[in-house]
Amino acid sequence: MKNTTIIKIVLIYFFFIVTIFGQNTITVCSYNCDFQDIQKAIDSAQPFSTVLVKEDLSLQSTIIIKKPLTLKGEAILNRKPILNGNFHKNVILVKDTENVSITNLNIQNSGSSDIEEFAGIQFNKVKNCHASDNVLYNNTYGIYLANTQDCVVENNVFYSFSENEVKSGNGIHLWYSYKNTLKNNVISGHRDGLYFEYSEDLIVEHNRIYNNLRYGIHFMFCSGSQIQYNIVDNPTGIALMYSKQLNLSNNVFKNSWGNSFKALLLKDINSSIVSNNLFYNNSTGIFTDNSNNNKIFNNKFLNNGIALEILGNSYYNEFYHNIFENNIFDVATNSRDNPNKYYENFWDKYRGYDLDKDGYGDVPYRPVSLFSYWVSRYPTLSILIRSPMVDFLELLEKVYPVITPSQLMDEKPIIKRKEKEHAQNSKTQQNLPKTISFKER
């Protein structure tokens, strides 16, 4: 009897909340709608209402949201209503609230500033926010999240026209934000595609990031995060810095090609996992600097200049069950010491034998060549690649190694490449948003 009374009280309270703060829909357009001014519609809306934008709007000031509600565009023939910010500060600013959703809008032309970060959408001190199915076009920052928690940014398309790093912003930018999810977004033309600083426990998955000025994804002090099933085609793919316990898996890194470009840069990264990724056609696949106790396994390195460049200040990392195929250099280092482990990898340059037929080479493989050692120390020497003199010196070094790290070896190299499908070859390609032409916007 007591339990029944409690249930009745809860139901009455629920219906009271729905009645007072119900899912009312308020329309905004120039004719035959509830409001012609979007800010007046938002200010008049009850909490948890929907403000429905039915046509393009040219804004004279920032749209400000400080209550729980949904701001939604009504698409006609798949064309989303445009909110044109006319280069005035943020197009939409959400602050000091929770449970805000922004969806199905084409948000354009934020302002720019040398001292403030203006965005298409800025969430500031917000919990449980949601931005989905929007186009963020020609904004300095696409979506900027500061002091947010449990927010989701998904199925959006970002495009900007950044000309230099100083006067541009990032596609999605997180600052002191926790437990946010970024997925199924397409990002191009910004400074960095995704930039996260002092933001932990993130999920970053199924994004397509290409042709941004600097990094595809840039992490600074972002421990405990998952980065998976992304396709990154960018000058530098991903730069992970000053973090630990990251899981980077099932991603595709391609076409980071240039003198100082890296597909994956690990700077002060500790106790993390890099697995089941494809590194294709990059100047350098993985570059490590002062990164320790990481496990790098089940990755495929194909057609890269240098597959792995491991500086001597990186310790106790393990490289195993990887495939190295058609790379100019498999491993480069600037030190004669070897504080890391390499085992049970497939190396297409290995010329050993397997007399006991156990699938592993009977003699170790030393993947560091003399020339890769010198190039790691003096990058300008790369112009001598394929020189006959280099080939001669390499032969002498193999017979009697005196310069390359003699202890850097794979003692059990795999003789035959295992025809095991890496997860990224199939799963990463599935359900990803397409690269679009912005004539379609």
Secondary structure as UniProt FT lines:
FT   HELIX           2..20
FT   STRAND          25..28
FT   HELIX           38..44
FT   TURN            47..48
FT   STRAND          49..53
FT   STRAND          57..58
FT   STRAND          63..65
FT   STRAND          69..73
FT   TURN            77..78
FT   STRAND          82..84
FT   TURN            86..87
FT   STRAND          92..98
FT   STRAND          100..103
FT   STRAND          106..108
FT   STRAND          119..127
FT   STRAND          130..132
FT   STRAND          135..137
FT   STRAND          141..149
FT   STRAND          152..154
FT   STRAND          157..159
FT   TURN            166..167
FT   STRAND          172..175
FT   STRAND          181..183
FT   STRAND          186..188
FT   STRAND          194..197
FT   STRAND          203..205
FT   STRAND          208..210
FT   STRAND          215..220
FT   STRAND          226..228
FT   STRAND          231..233
FT   STRAND          236..244
FT   STRAND          247..249
FT   STRAND          252..254
FT   TURN            259..260
FT   STRAND          264..270
FT   STRAND          273..275
FT   STRAND          278..280
FT   STRAND          284..289
FT   STRAND          295..297
FT   STRAND          300..302
FT   STRAND          306..310
FT   TURN            312..313
FT   STRAND          318..320
FT   STRAND          323..325
FT   STRAND          329..332
FT   STRAND          341..343
FT   STRAND          346..347
FT   TURN            348..349
FT   TURN            355..356
FT   HELIX           370..377
FT   HELIX           379..384
FT   TURN            385..386
FT   HELIX           388..399
FT   TURN            406..407
FT   HELIX           423..426
FT   TURN            427..431
FT   HELIX           438..440
//
